[in-house]
Amino acid sequence: MESHTRAEDIVRNYALGALSALLVPPLLAEWVLLPALQLALIHKLCAIYGQKFVVNAAKAKIAIFLSWLLILATAGPFSGVLQYVPLVGTSWRRLSTAFIGSASTYAIGKVFIRHFESGGTLLSLDPEKTRQYFSEQFSKAKQQHKHLVLAHKIG
């Protein structure tokens, strides 16, 4: 149980850390910052659950999860259009990169926690079998962000 609590705290902290993508250009966030954070997250979770960390295996799993984001993140009616609107587009891209990066970091962490707690290893994780759970956790994190933003606007 202590491992689970520590893992949940780490996932939450890394998901919040992914919001730092607001501070860097979107391409740097998408190609360097977020994958590095997610790789570090998996490394930490492996350590908590006593799993061997294999960099290339972790990178491969992250790449599969991130490929699904194209579908999940562009599901909104205006998500692809707003980035091309002058002045608004740059801000929109920064915000969406940070929030999508944070939500995906949360979802990846939750997938690995569930997998490790069921006795799986980094090498035995089959992303296809976790796709539905990943999507659920991604949506959950997006809703949490929406509430955070709305609370900030109101408060």
N, C-alpha and C positions, 0 to 999 in steps of 0.2 A: 504494500500500500504506500509506503514511503517513496518508493521508486515512481509510482504513478503520480503522486503529488508533485514531486520534483520535476518530472517530465512535463506535466501540465503547466507548471510555472515557467519552464524553459520555453515551451512552445508559445505561450502568451507573450513572454519577453521578446522573443525573436520576431513574432508577428508585429509587435509594437515597434521594434527596431527597424523593420522593413518600411515603416512609414518615413524613415529618413530618406527614402528615395525622392521625397519632395525637395531635398536640398541639392540634388545633383541633376544634371541634364538627363532627360528620359532615356536616351540610348545608353548612357553609362549605367543608369539604374537597371535597365532591362538586361544588359549583357554582362555586367560585372558585379554590381552591388547585390542584387537580389539572388542570383545563383550562388554567390559566395556565402551569403547569409544562410541560404537553405542548405548548402553543403555543411556549413559549420553546425547548423541545427541537427542534421542527421548524425554528425560526428558526436555531438553531445548526447543524443539519445542512445546511440550505440554504447557509449561509455556507461550510461545509467543502467542499461539493461544487460551489460556484459557481453555485448556483441562485437565481433571483429568488424572494424571499419575498413572498407575497401573503396578507395577514392573513385576509381573508374565505375564500379557498380553503382555507387551513390549518384554519380553524375548521370549515368544512364537512366536511373529511376527518375531523377529530377527532370530530365529532358522529356520523358514520356508525359509526366504530369503537366509540365509547362505547355506541351503541345495541345493538351486538352483545353488550356486556358483560352486559346484562340476562339474556340467555340463558346465557352462559358462567358467570357468577358465581352464578346461582341454581340451578345444576345439582345441588348437594349436597342431601341429604335434609332437613337441618336448617337450611339457610342462611336461609330466610325466617321460620322459626318462632322461632329464638333471639332475634331482636331484640325480641320482645314479652314475653320473660320478665323480670320485675322484677329489678333490679340487674344481672343478667347481660346483659340486652339492650343497655344503653348501651355496655358494654365490648365486647361482641361486634360491635356496629355500628362502633365506632371501629377495632377491629382489622381487620374485614373491609374497611372503606373504605380503610384504609391499605394493606393487602396487595393488594387488587384494583386500587387506584390505581397502586401500584408495578408490578404485573405488566402492567397495561395500558400504562403509560408505556414499559416495556421493549419490549412487543410493537409499539407504534406506532413506536418508534425503529428497531427491527429491520426493519419493513416499509419505512420510508423509506430506510434504508441500502441495502437490496436494490434498491429501485426506482431510486434515484439511481445506483447502481453499474451498473445495466443500461442507463443512458442516459436514464432518464425524468426528468421535471420535476415540480414540485409540481402544476402544472395538469393534467398527463397521468396522474397516479395515479388508477387506477380501483379504489376500495376493494373492489368486488365480486370483482375478479380476485385480490385479495390476502387474501380472507377466510380461506381455509384456512391460509395461512402465518401470519396474525395469530393464529388460534386455536392453532396449534402453538407459537408463541412465547409466547403468554399462558400456556399449560399448562406450558411449560418454566420460565417465571418463577415460577409458583405452586409447582412442585416445588422450585425453589431456595429459596423462602421456607420451605417445609415443613422442608427439611433444616436451614436456619438456625435455626428455632425449636426443632427437636428437639435440635440440637447445643447450643443455649443451655440447654435444660432438663437435659440430661445433664451438660454441663460445668460 
